[in-house]
């Protein structure tokens, strides 16, 4: 019996680990759209307890301590504004996000890698302006050739994206799971159709 108590106490209840909290900046906008700014429920409860966030919406589930019962937060707002970064880091993820997760030669999605428009073998550098998302098939077809030699064309010229551009592109790719309480905070600043 003693072992059962320790095991159930140490393990996280399965129903609670699936209750992430949407994290909003002090201006009530998500810190990021893709990936969506989420905290595990434990972090949200801790931040609320430390008075770093305001709870805007809650799940029906509760957690208990010896002295308190707390409803699990589903949306929290930071009390201090976090200034968004203006510079976009040159990462594989951000490159794929800029190119909307599609091959810049044929437009297919999935099985992506990246390709140097001017091949490195010909002096091309690894930069926003020379690297694009490409499917394996197109990347192999192009190889170390120029676009002209390979008989290929880019769908869009590569360039350094602004942080706001990546945010807007990220909004096109909602996560697999969106709790109902999050919807009012995710797209409230989107332009309405007339």
N, C-alpha and C positions, 0 to 999 in steps of 0.2 A: 504494500500500500504506500509506503513512504517513497519508493521509487516512482510510482505512478504520479504522485503529487509533484515531485521534482520535474518529471518529464513534461507534464501538462503546464507547469509554471514556466519552464524555460522556453518551450516551443511557442511560437507566435500563433494565435488562433488563425486558422486558414481564412475565415471570413473577413478578418480585419486587414490582411496584407494587401487586399485589393481595393483599398480606399485612398487613392492618392488625392492630394489637395492641389488645386490650381493656385499658382502663386502670381499675384498681381503686383505691379509696382505701385507706388503711392498715387499715381495718376489713374489707377484702375485699369491699366493695360497690362497684358501678360508680359513678363520679362522677355520671353521669346515664344514664337509661334511654332517653329520647327527646329529643334524638337520643342514641344510644348513645355513651358515651365511648370513642372510638377514636383512636389515633394512627397515622400512617403508620409503616411498619416502620423508616424512617430515624430518626424521633424516638425510637422505643422503644430502638433500638440505642444511640443517643447518650445517652439517660437512663441506660441500664444501664452504659455505659462511664463516665459521670460519677458512678455509684453513688447515683443518686437513686431508683432502683426496684429491686425484686427481680423476677427472672424466674420465673414460676410454670409456664408452659407454653410450648412452642416448636413452630414448624413444622418440617417435614423439610428445608426449603430453608436454605442457608447463604449468608453473604456473606463475602468475603475481603478482607483488607488485606494489605500486604506481610508483616506479621508475625503476623497472627491469622486464624483461621477462626471465625466466630460463627454459631450457628444463630439464625434470625430468631425473635424473641419473638412469641408469639401472645397471652399474658396477662402483664401486668406489674402489680405492686402498688407504690404510692407508699410510700416509707419514712416520709414525714412526712404526718400526717393533715391533710386539707384540710377545714376546717369548712364544711358545706353552708350555702348562703344561706337565710335564713329568709324574706326578702322576695322576692316573685315580681314580676319586671319586667312591666309592662303592655305586651306586644308582640303583634303580630298572631299570631305563632306560638303564644305561650302562651294567647292567647284561643281559638284553634282547638283547641289541646290540651285546654283546660278543657272545651270543648263537644264533645270527642271527634270532631272533624272532621266534624260533621254539622250541618245546618240546624236551628236551634232552633224553627223554625215547622213544617216538614214532615218533618224527619228525614232528608232525602236527603243523600248524601255527594257531594263533588266540586263543582267550580265555585263555591267558597265566597268570600264577601266578608263584610263585617261591617255590622251594622245598629244604629242607635241606637233603643232601645225607645221612649224619649221623644225624638222627632226634635229635632235641633239647632235647626230653625226654630221649635220651640215651647219653647226654653230647655233642652233636654236637653244633658247634658255627656258628654264622652268619658271614661268611667270603667268599671271592672270591673262596677259595678252597673247600667250603662245600655247596654252594648254586648254584642251576641251575634253568633255566627256565623250567617250566613244565605246561602242559595243566591240566585243572581241573580234567579230568578223570584219568590221570596217578597219579596226586597228591593224589587224594582220594584212588586210588588203593594201592599206596605205604603206605600212612598213616605214622604211627610211626614205621614201620618195616625197617629192613636193606634191601639193594638191594637183597641180597641172599634170605631172608625170603619172600620178595615180588615176587621173580622170575623175577626181572627186571634188565636191564643193561643200562649203560649210553652210549650214542653215542660218547661222548667226555668227558674226565676227566676235571673237573672244575679247573681253575687256574686264577691267577691275570693277566689281559691283560696289554700289553704295550699301551701307548697312540697311537703309530703309528699303532698298530693292530686294535684298535677301529676305527681309521680314515679310514683304508683300508676297514674294514667291512662296515662302513657307506657309502662308495662310491658305494656299491652294492644296496643301497636303495635310488635311486634318488627321490626327492620330486615329488608330483603330477604335479607341474607346473615348467617348465624350459623355460625361455625366450631364444630366439635364440642368443641374445648377450652374454649369460652366457656360452654357450657351449665351446667356445674356452678357457675359464679359468678354467673349472671344471676338465677336464681330460687330460690336455696337458702334465702332467708328467706321464701318464700311459704308460706302456710298449707297444710298437707297435708289431703287429704280423709280422713275417717275411714271 
